[in-house]
Amino acid sequence: MSGLEVLDPTGERQPRERRRLPRPDSIDGRRVALLDISKARGNVFLDRLEQLLSERGAKTERFRKPTFARPAPRALLEEITARSDLVVEALAD
């Protein structure tokens, strides 16, 4: 690993180590899900990110959690998985 430590903010009593997936060589033509977790101003971040991704050839689709206080519903996760190649989750205040 490159020395980058990524923390999972979920409330786990026993944290699990998760292997990072490799990044794609290109995002051109990829389907990128933009997940707004419903915190204030997350949509502002995603608006800009959507513009930048589109300029690089990605096809974006927006999704939104009902509330930031709980994990995303299983149905939403399954929909994102079925419709996307990559996911960006926005957290902003």
Secondary structure per residue as TSV (DSSP state, phi and psi in degrees):
chain	resnum	aa	ss	phi	psi
A	1	M	-	360.0	156.0
A	2	S	-	-85.2	9.7
A	3	G	S	91.8	-3.8
A	4	L	-	-81.6	125.8
A	5	E	-	-108.5	123.2
A	6	V	-	-108.0	124.1
A	7	L	-	-100.6	139.8
A	8	D	-	-94.4	119.1
A	9	P	-	-79.0	2.5
A	10	T	S	-72.0	152.4
A	11	G	-	-81.1	81.8
A	12	E	-	-100.9	135.9
A	13	R	S	-73.4	-36.5
A	14	Q	S	-122.6	94.0
A	15	P	-	-57.3	137.6
A	16	R	-	-97.5	144.5
A	17	E	-	-86.9	129.8
A	18	R	-	-119.5	133.5
A	19	R	-	-78.8	132.8
A	20	R	-	-71.4	140.0
A	21	L	-	-79.9	150.2
A	22	P	-	-67.0	145.9
A	23	R	-	-77.1	146.8
A	24	P	-	-70.8	153.3
A	25	D	S	-65.2	-32.0
A	26	S	-	-148.0	153.1
A	27	I	-	-105.7	0.2
A	28	D	T	-59.4	121.4
A	29	G	T	80.9	-5.2
A	30	R	-	-76.2	150.9
A	31	R	E	-94.3	115.1
A	32	V	E	-112.2	119.8
A	33	A	E	-85.0	132.0
A	34	L	E	-110.4	109.5
A	35	L	E	-100.9	114.6
A	36	D	E	-89.8	122.0
A	37	I	-	-86.6	7.7
A	38	S	S	78.3	25.7
A	39	K	-	-95.4	156.3
A	40	A	T	-55.9	133.8
A	41	R	T	70.4	5.0
A	42	G	H	-61.1	-34.7
A	43	N	H	-65.7	-30.6
A	44	V	H	-65.2	-45.2
A	45	F	H	-60.7	-45.9
A	46	L	H	-67.6	-33.5
A	47	D	H	-58.0	-47.4
A	48	R	H	-68.6	-43.3
A	49	L	H	-62.8	-40.2
A	50	E	H	-59.9	-42.3
A	51	Q	H	-61.4	-47.5
A	52	L	H	-64.8	-41.3
A	53	L	H	-65.7	-41.4
A	54	S	H	-62.1	-38.9
A	55	E	H	-63.3	-23.4
A	56	R	T	-99.3	11.4
A	57	G	T	91.7	4.2
A	58	A	-	-79.7	150.7
A	59	K	E	-103.1	116.3
A	60	T	E	-103.4	151.8
A	61	E	E	-141.1	137.4
A	62	R	E	-96.5	141.7
A	63	F	E	-134.8	158.1
A	64	R	E	-144.3	131.8
A	65	K	-	-73.7	149.1
A	66	P	S	-63.9	-34.2
A	67	T	-	-154.2	147.3
A	68	F	T	-75.8	-16.2
A	69	A	T	-76.3	-11.5
A	70	R	S	-133.2	156.2
A	71	P	-	-60.2	156.9
A	72	A	-	-61.8	141.6
A	73	P	-	-60.9	146.4
A	74	R	H	-53.6	-42.1
A	75	A	H	-61.0	-39.0
A	76	L	H	-66.3	-44.2
A	77	L	H	-61.1	-40.6
A	78	E	H	-66.5	-39.3
A	79	E	H	-63.8	-45.2
A	80	I	H	-61.0	-45.2
A	81	T	H	-60.7	-41.9
A	82	A	H	-70.6	-29.2
A	83	R	H	-105.7	1.0
A	84	S	-	-135.5	153.3
A	85	D	S	-97.0	-33.8
A	86	L	E	-136.5	156.8
A	87	V	E	-133.8	138.0
A	88	V	E	-121.3	127.3
A	89	E	E	-107.6	126.8
A	90	A	E	-99.1	131.7
A	91	L	-	-130.8	119.1
A	92	A	-	-151.8	156.4
A	93	D	-	-137.3	360.0
